[in-house]
Amino acid sequence: MHDRAQETDPSAGSDEDQRWADLADLVLIISREIQFRRYTNERAVHLSQSEGMVMRYLKRDPAAPPSRIAAATGLQRTNLSTVLRGLEEKGFIERHAHSADGRGVTVHSTERGRSNTVLVRKEWAATVSAAADHDTRDLDAALSLLAAVEAGLTRGRP
C-alpha cells in the first residue's frame, strides 16, 4: 500500500502522515467492501449507511429523541427525518410521544430492527473474519486504535 514514489515527493508529507493516510484509505475501502456484500442469511435486511448508523446508535441508546440521534450520528435533522421514515416503513423503529403535549418524541428500535442488527453484525463478523483468514493476533490492537480514532473524530466533529 505504501507507494515508493511518495517517498521522493516532498509534498507527500512525512512517512507517519502517509501511514495515517493509508489507514484512512483502508478504512474507507473496507467499509465499501462490507457494504457491497450480499448477506448469506435471507432474513438480514440491507440498510443504507445512514440507516445503519441510526440503528447502531439505538443499540446504545434505546429511547433517544431525534436531536440526540442527529448529534451522535452527524446527520442533519432533515436527512435524519428521511432516514427515520424509511426505518419506520421497514418496521425497524417506532416513535413514541414522551411529553404531555405530544410534541416531543423518542425513537425506539422494534424487535424486527434489533433482530436485523444482530443478524447483520453476525454477517459482518463472518465476512471480516474470513477476509483476515480468522487471524485474531492483532484484533484487540486494531479495535483499540480504531475506537480511539472514532472517538477523536466524533469529538472534533464540526
Residue pairs with C-beta under 8 A, 6 or more apart in sequence:
1 22
1 25
1 26
2 18
2 19
2 22
6 12
6 18
7 15
12 18
13 21
23 149
27 146
30 128
34 124
34 127
34 128
35 49
37 123
37 127
39 46
39 119
39 120
39 123
40 123
40 126
41 119
41 122
41 123
43 115
43 116
43 119
44 116
44 119
44 120
44 123
45 90
45 92
45 116
45 120
47 55
47 87
47 92
47 116
47 120
48 83
48 86
50 73
50 75
50 79
50 83
51 83
51 86
51 87
51 92
52 120
53 73
53 75
54 69
54 73
54 75
54 80
54 83
54 84
54 87
54 93
54 107
55 87
55 92
55 93
55 109
55 113
55 116
55 117
56 117
57 64
57 69
57 72
57 73
58 64
58 69
58 93
58 107
58 108
58 109
58 113
59 109
59 114
59 117
61 68
61 69
61 72
62 108
62 109
63 96
63 98
63 106
63 107
63 108
64 72
64 106
64 107
65 98
65 104
65 105
65 106
65 107
66 77
66 80
66 81
66 84
66 105
66 107
67 77
69 75
69 80
69 107
70 76
70 77
70 80
72 154
73 80
74 154
74 157
75 83
84 93
84 95
84 107
87 93
87 113
88 94
88 95
90 112
90 113
91 110
91 112
91 113
92 109
92 110
92 112
92 113
92 116
93 107
93 108
93 109
93 110
93 113
94 107
94 108
94 110
95 105
95 106
95 107
95 108
96 105
96 106
96 108
97 103
97 104
97 105
98 104
98 105
98 106
109 117
